[in-house]
Amino acid sequence: MDLGQRERRILALERRGFPGPGAKERAIREELGLAPVRYYQLLNALLDDPRALAADPVTVNRLRRVRESRRSER
């Protein structure tokens, strides 16, 4: 089973670069219609989904590394 449209759009947003503070949060609200907190909840769950890894391994692996480094800093 493939990823849904929302999941694909979340990964696409994560592939983009953002120019400054607040730009990503603004894009999350405007393009996805989600509160940033909900977006990050969905993103975190998506990183553990094997379908996401199959769909976009570069992005998912990069975000997994970032997540693990943040966890180890705590």
N, C-alpha and C positions, 0 to 999 in steps of 0.2 A: 504494500500500500504506500502511495506517495504522500508527501507532505501536502497539507492544505494551503490554500492561498495565503492565509494570514501568516503561517509559518515561513513560507517562501519570502513574503514581504519583510518579515523580521530579519531573516538572514541577508536579504538584499540591503536593508538599511545598515546592518553591521558591516557590510563590505565598503561602505562609503566613508569618506573622511569629512570631518566637520570643521569649519573655520574657527570657531571660538566657543567660549562657554555659553551654554544655553541653546546652541543651534541644534544639537541632537535632540534635546528634550522637546524643542519646538517642532521638529520634524516628526517625532513620535506622536505628538498630539495631532498635528495637522494631517499627516499622511496615513496614519494607522488608526486615529481616533481613540487612542489609548492613553491612560495616565501613565507617566513614566514608571511608577512603582509596579503597575500591572505588566507593563512591557518587560521589565527586568525579571519579573516572576516567570513570565512565559519564555523568555530567552534562556533563563537558567534551566528550566525543564527541557527546552529544546536541545540544549547542549548534551543532555543525557539520552537523547533519542537517536537510535541507530539510523533512522531514516534521514535525519538531518546530516549526520556524518556522511552518509552515502550521497546526499544531494550536493553538499558543499564542504568537502573535507578540509580545505585550506582554512576557511573561515571558522569552522567548528573547532578544529585543532588549535588555532590561534587563540580563540576565546577560552578554550579549556585550559591552555597554559596560563593565560591571564588570571583566570579564576583560581587555579591552584597556587599561583604565586601570591595572590591576595590572601588566600586561606593560610598559607604558611607564614605570612607576616603577622598574623594575629597571635 
